[in-house]
């Protein structure tokens, strides 16, 4: 089966991890800024937090799309429990991003952070767990 050019670019150029790490870096920073803003009444930090999460809100659909492309071409759309959980936590996390952008609630932001952290944990297990297992098998064979 011929893999389309866009799919090759997404999977070979690691678009999904780059987008993932961008939003996973901005979300905790936004939470920190929002918390400090509430504690010390610094309005510009709350505004910065909002703009960080606006970027996350714009990037996350592309992150999910790149993840689906990776899933198709690396895992052949095979369904397994870890992938199902990863998809659910990503979608729920994104729902809390949208909730934060509409309400500016620090609770919605905290929940987005929590669900994205769980999604990242699942992604790490998926990628690094498989890599580690392959390496262990390779070196045991020697």
Secondary structure, DSSP 8 states (H G I E B T S, - for coil): ----HHHHHHHHTTHHHHHHHHHHHHHHHHHHHHHHHHHHT-HHHHHHHHHHHHHHHHHHHHHHHHHHHHHHHHHTT---HHHHHHHHHHHHHHHHHHHHHHH--HHHHHHHHHHHHHHHHHHHHHHHHHHHHHHHHHHHH-
